[in-house]
Amino acid sequence: MTRAAGLFWDWEIPIAMEVFDDATGANASGRIDPDYESTGVEIDGRLAGWASWGPTPNQPGTFDLYWIVVDRNIQGWGLGSLLLAEMDRRIAGRVRRLLVETSGRDDYAPTRAFYERHGYRIIERVLDHFAPGDDLVRFVKEFP
């Protein structure tokens, strides 16, 4: 599903899978890494989307949303919004801000709009961060 989304660089896929495995206990140890939290949504018993987040090292009250992926064939059904809502519910009272990093490429425009619709605002843009023409765009959402 992560590869099929068609947005991530090839080098990002193993990183996403490692985070997913550590967050869910699907790693070699079979233990959940406490630095990662996750949620997923299933349709007809099949994983249709997932998200993983965790505390930002050395920044009390700050978390990072590491990955959010929805099956490409059902994007637009509101599953990404459900995943964010569940994450928000789980981190309530523990977080004052959540950071998200994404790409500045044109094909990521819907992703950036998605975050903005959910109360995130751009705080930084690093030109050519991932590759020439592929900027890093950092968002933040503040929590009361």
Secondary structure as UniProt FT lines:
FT   TURN            2..5
FT   TURN            10..11
FT   HELIX           12..24
FT   TURN            28..29
FT   TURN            34..35
FT   STRAND          37..43
FT   TURN            44..45
FT   STRAND          46..55
FT   TURN            57..58
FT   TURN            60..61
FT   STRAND          62..70
FT   HELIX           72..74
FT   TURN            75..76
FT   HELIX           79..91
FT   TURN            92..94
FT   STRAND          97..103
FT   HELIX           106..108
FT   HELIX           109..117
FT   TURN            118..119
FT   STRAND          121..131
FT   TURN            132..133
FT   STRAND          134..142
//
